[in-house]
């Protein structure tokens, strides 16, 4: 619901005179096309209705306030008298071409509905021509979004672009609006223009953070539990990277543990790990978050493995800024052992940092890059339990150095834990 409303508002303010100077509608329209590919036709209806209402509102603003606005502009800038006269002439003799194709001409589209109202173009004529322009202008970006989504498998770059735009549309819009406000403040010679623009950006970022964690996080969960549980997988071919959003533009974090069995929950409990709430799987309110902070068990932020957030999350006792934690995903059924396969991302939180995450800028834990040491500590803890647990480091991933694409370094070995097979059995399997 909130996603569709956001697309509607983005398209609406892109068409309304004034706000359309700072609100770009293209990301919202591309996102609608991307959703259309997955069957989300309501997204396309939302951007079309938003654009239609925005054009109509701009037209009536021009009809009622355009003349007085022009008089004020002429007193302020007499040199624009000739461009305004040319505009009236174009509206009078070429209204079809001007109104119908304005949305294909970039910034011209920002003022055409307003000027049509100012120059008293008949409402029925304007509505018909503007509808044609709406279908052309919005349609081109919806088609682009649809093609980007359809080309994900064949052209990965297109998929990354579409995912990035869809995931970051609100942050991109806020950033552009803040820059526009700063520019406007400089032109108007505001005192402390930079402070006002920065305050606007900060308040907007706080609002985006709140809505992301407490409104939208559970929207990323797709009900694929049954399909995943029945999916037969080859452990050697699994993806051993997770990301802080849907797009792989984020630096990868490591999957360094595999568990074979019905659920790793029993193992975690025996080892003294505490189960965490997560923003995607637990419907948390701000009060819940504060209470969890008091118990030093803050909810775990979501990481994406194959586009899905973790199914389970655990932590060892620690402080609010320093703790070991692990996220688990149900990966399916191993084709060799017929056991349920769980993949885990085990790491250590070492302080806080400002970082891009899930389409926003926020404050999260800083992850220590040495994920192998956490893996080896877990292996030692498993061995201390009793003989029913088996654990072995196997070369399933690749050797990775910390760089711009990875937040960790590893020797490529993954800890495989099983309750039911002797070590030599699953060593031979993998």
Steps between C-alpha positions, in 0.01 A plus 500: 500500500770751604706408192208577266422822688863606465488448123177701480643791700824500302313523169255756642763743631700456179201653316400777745646841426748592773576158653585364154809722498655279770317165475618279211224267382714273284618264781140443609384422146790263436424327830136462390613331179727274700205396717279453194735227380420310821126554457470819706267689267378721788839671497442616141148617582642693798755696293245570225239631744765700686618664177143564384398672825826695510446634148143599584605677819773693317248598231252641752776676695595669173136579422443676834844639590698503175416854392593658832816289510600621154451863604729450800760327282491785246552761773793296631647399162368721215724319249279190511214688330599370154535130605156521664353644182653216298354252745152647453541481124608135513212412730257669266620357168668170597330394820478134395872463437607702802275327753511147357878480462618719788577196718752387238687831516648494849462817713241649262249254645533668841313816392278402205183407698537818707546714187206327330280609789648848501426544129142373541526190284162330515496235775369220278766567238772514765378180669502305172842624390648460850370142516680421175815659641459309825479166321805587291710650778421257779475210260858538376644462849261219594615316187863559598432361846324198353786434258754536778314242707460266202871527425623408847597144406657587165663835580594516870600867476144595405364306794741671736398842368130427541549354848715794606248760379207317657678455832642853523217706349411677826861578592570626147192719509590640842857575392388683187240696698764602757741617231221694331408663831862599555525645148174689546625635832820625338305671222270663757799588719364321803702522817641157587366342180733204549369448855137505388567258214703273729224504761245409233724212387555380858130503587426319175765237571359441848152456352636255241679304773186474711281394209758249376547316827150525648275511191664355191744232622246220509396587142825344373396154622361281223311192614727238342540277805337190348687536170831544680448205732428271205775633275788256442837679509866419456697642791801552275295726274344723767550874511737584784440875505231718657424868447357794695224546242341351191771643276848346489641853479543471876821350634455127552515327837600137543296183536747289699288232672282217366273297729355164393185415692143604565590827673813657656292635788575206732874533438492873563313458827741232625791730422341783700402722209202733543237515227454851360202678357539624142331792328373289211371196692378678815243778488689745719387840620727773633409408859600138434833618364569710810416208730735270308778758534449494877557124507810533276337285232428755225324365192722384218497701178414300191750358257385358168596154377358432153268798551352382830566611860619253760258248653671492841753714685700444821761681707737419782467714815680829446462876504285716276795571272712185526356151454529184292191425296387262228217507248353180356319431171320178405664408168309179416578124497854377434498265201766272653398465865127587462542721806358851530774750418536824695756763406627741763678836496707518821685818590597732785359848558779739592350843560268717293532660159298710256434285196272457196246228566181387327458821301564738793792647695494384861707413808578128533759282666843492342582139409852373574654380171664185644206261464725193513581556868129503587451183295784323683369608842163346417673179390683477833177562691324223307777254587468590869135393510501122456563231244162533328610814315745493211674797341757544226638789295453421131612695191158599365546875441785691338798677652397865539690816591337804658438759230233735363274204418548300821486599867699195608795274424499121514697191406190368323426226750146456634416331830264207437315382812291184526339312785441176315803418281859421601759746377646266239153451344426860415867563419472239226170647382640850452 
